[in-house]
Amino acid sequence: MAIVLVTGATAGFGQACATTFAAKGYDVIITGRRKERLEELKTQLSQEFGINVLALNFDVRNEEEVNTILGNIPEEWKKVDILINNAGLAAGLDPIEKADPDDWNAMIDTNIKGLLYVSHVVMPWMTSRTSGHIINIGSTAAKIVYAKGSVYCATKAAVDAITQGMRIDLLPYHIKVTAVHPGAAETEFSMVRFKGNEDKAKAVYDGMIPLSAQDVADVVYYCTTLPPHVCINDLVMTPIQQANAYYTERK
C-alpha cells in the first residue's frame, strides 16, 4: 500500500490533501489537534474511498508528543511514501513593535519547529528505504516581506530554507523534497490570523477570486505524480489577481 502522511489535516489544505490522496487510493495518516474533527475525517475517508486511515491526535509543537505518538505507530504504517508538512498558521497582523510575543511563539513553534519535529521522525523511515517525497507547505510570504507580517514571513522564509537544506542533505537517498508556496487562499487561515473576526477575515479576499484548498491539493498531488527522476524543488502558486504576497489586483 502507498501511504501519505498529512499534518494539520482537520481543515484547509491538509484536509483537501488527505481527501485527494485518499480518492486516488492512498492509505492516509492524518494528524491534528482537534480530535473530534480528526475522527470525523477518518470515518469519512475510510467509508467513502475504502482505504485505511490512521488518525493521530497530537500538537506538532509538542516534541514529546510527536516522538511518542508518531514515533511509535505500527511498523506497517512507517512505510510513508509522502509526507505533507502542512500544519501551520498566522497569528495576528500587527506592527512588530505592537505585536504579541505569544503570537510569535505560536507561529515559530508550529511553522518551523513543528515541521522539524515531524520530519525528524519520518525522514529515517524514508532514508532506510532510499525512497520518499517530502512536501513542505510554505507561502508567498516566504518570498517577500509585507507590513505587519514580519514574523509570519520569517517563519515561512525559514520553511523555504529548511526545504532547500533537506533537498541537499537527502540527495544521497533519492528522496524528493518540494516546497509549495500558495498565495491568497480562502481557508480558515484568515479566521485564525484574526482570531475569529469574520469581517476582517472576509475582507482579505474582497474583490478577488482566491485559491481554494482544493487548488493547492491538486498541485501537491501533481508534484508527487512525476517520473521518479523528476523533482519540483520550489513552486509558487497564486490566484490570477495576485502577483506575490504584496501586489494584488482587485475589482
N, C-alpha and C positions, 0 to 999 in steps of 0.2 A: 504494500500500500504506500502511496505517496502521502506525505504528511506536511502540512503547513501550520506554523505557529504564529498566531496574531496577538500582540499585546494591545490592550485598550480596545477590546473587541465589543464592548457593550453599546457603542454608539459610533456615529460618524464614519470616518474612513475605515476604522477597524472592523466594524460590523459589516460594512459593504464588502471589504476584502474577504472576510470569513465566509460570507454568503456566496460570493463569486467563486471562490475556490471550491467550496462545498458543492456548488452546482456543476462544477467540472469534474467531480468525483474524488476530490482530495479528502482524506481524513483531516480533521482540524483540531488543533489545540487552541482554545480561546482563553484569554486571561482578562481579568478586570477586577475592579474594587467593588462593584455593585453586584452582590451575589444573586439577587432576585433576577436582575436583567440577564446575568450570565446563564442562569438555569433556563430561563425562557428561550434564550438563543440556542442553547444546547438542544432543547426539545424541538424547536422549530427546524433546525438544520438536520437533525437525525431523522425526523419524520418526513420532511419534505424531500430530502435527497438520498436518504438511505445510507448515509455514511456514518463512520464512527466519530464521536466528538468527546474530547476530554476537556472539561471546564475546570479551570484553576483560579480560585478566588484569592488574589493577593495584590498588594500595592507594590509596583515596581520600585518605589522609593525606598522600600524596606529591604536592605540587602539580605538580612537573615531570612525573611520570608521567601525571597527569590531563591536563595540557596536551598532552603529546606523543602519548599513546596515544589518548585520547578525542578530542582536538582535531584529529587527522589521519585520522579514519575517512573512507571514501569518501563523496563528496558525496551520493549517493543515500540514505545512512544518516543524514544530518544533518537530514532532514525529520522530526524527532522530534515526534510528536503529544502524547505523555505522558511526563513524567519523574517517576519514583518514587524520591525520595531516601530510601532505606531503610537504607543501611549505617549501623550504629550499634551501640553496646554499653554495658553497665555493667560496671565493673571494681572489684571489692572492695565490701565493706559494713562499713566501719569508722567509728568516731567520727572527726571531721575532724582532731582532734589526733594521732590514731594512724595516719591513712591514709598510703598510699604515694603520693608525688608522681608516680611512674611511671603509676599508675592514673589520676590526674587528667589527665596529659598524653594518655594513650590515649583517654580519653573526650572531652576538649576537641578533640583533633586529628581524631577521627573524626566525632563527633556534630555539631560546629559547623563546623570548618574544612573537613572533607571535603565536607560538604553545600554549602558555599560554592564550593569549587573546581569541583565538578561543575556546579553551577548556572551558574557564571560562563562555562563553556564552552558550555553548552546554550542559555542564555537568548538570546544574539544570533541563534541559528538560529530561535528562535520569534518574536522581535521583527521579524525581517526578513520574516516571513510573516504578521505580526499574528494569530497563531494558536498555541494550545498550552494545555497544562494541566500544572501542577507540583503533585505530591502530596508533601508532607513528612511523614514518619512521626515523630510526636512520642511523647508518653507522658502518662498521667495524672500522672506525676511533674512535668510542666510546670506543673501547676495547683496542686499542694500539695507542700510540702517535708516529708519524713519523716526520722526519726532515722537517722543513718549513711548517708544518701544525698544529702548536700548538694550535692556537685559534680555527680553524675549529674543531680539535679533541676535544677541550674543550667544544665547543657548543654541539657536539654530545654525549659527556660523560654526559653533563647536561640533554640532552633528555633521556638518559638511566636512570639517577637518578630520573628525574621527572616521568618517566613511572612507576618506582618501587613505588614511593610515591603515584601516582594515584591509583595503584592497591591496596595499603593498605587502603587509605582513602575511596575508593569507594567500598570496600569489603562488607559493610553492605547493599549496594544497589544492589548487584548481578550484577555489571557491569564488563564486561571483559575489560582488558587493556593489549595490546600486543605491544611490540617493535619488529619491523622487521628491521634488520641491514644488508643492502646489501653491498657487496664488489664492485669490479670494474664492472661498468655497463655503457654501451655506450648510453648516452643520451646527452642532451645539457649541462650536468653538467660541463664537462671539458672546453667547449666553454665559459661558464660563468666564470669559475675559471681563465681562461687565457684571458678573456676579448676580445673574438673574434679571437684569434690567432689559426687558423685551424691546422697549423703544430704542435704546442705544444699540442693541444687537441687530435689529432690523435695519437701522439707518446705515449700517456698514455697507449694505448691498443696494441702497437706493439708486435707482437709475441704471442698473446693470443686471445682466444675467450671469450670476456667479457659477462656478463649477459646482457640481453635485458630488456627494460622496461616491456615487457610482462611477462618475467620470474618473476619479482618482483610482478606484479599484480596478477599472478596466485597463488603465495604463500600467498599474502594478502587475496585473496578470500578464499583460503583453510582454513586459520586461522579462518575465520568467519563462516565456514560450519560445525564445530564440534558440538557434542551434547551440550546441554545447561550447563551440569555440567563440561565440559572440557574447560580449557583456556590455550593457549600457552602464557606464560608470556614474553619470550625472545627468539628470533630466529635470528641466524646469517646465512647468505647465501652468498656464493662466487662462482665464476666460478671454475672449477676443477683445473685450473692452479694457483689458489691463495689460500694460507693458512690463511692469515689475511691481515691487511692493509699494512704490510711491505713486507712479503715474497710472491714472485711470481716465477713461472717457465715459462720462455718464450722461444719460438723456433724461 
